Amino acid sequence: MVEKDLKDLQENLVPADVLLQAKVLLLQQIPLSESSVSAIAGGFLARTNNDLPLDEPTQAANRYAAMTAQQVRAAFAKWIRPGDLVQITEGANPK
């Protein structure tokens, strides 16, 4: 099921409502990721260690908001290899 869905995203444009929902979820995570002094400090340290700008979350938010369905399809086509994914299950066998 997942492989088929990923191949679909490589070949077709994501519907506008699904793209909007994904953008909203990504944008909501940004303030939550910096919801404590410890998280803010950790974020600054991580960005410094990775040579990223300190306002990288703001820059990411701008990129997310501007992303198009064509860009999503191109990214899936370039970076995602559905045939190489594996599923790891702990517990009962999935049906």
Secondary structure, DSSP 8 states (H G I E B T S, - for coil): -HHHHHHHHHHS---HHHHHHHHHHHHHHHHHHT-SHHHHHHHHHHHHHTT--TTHHHHHHHHHHH--HHHHHHHHHHH--GGG------SS---
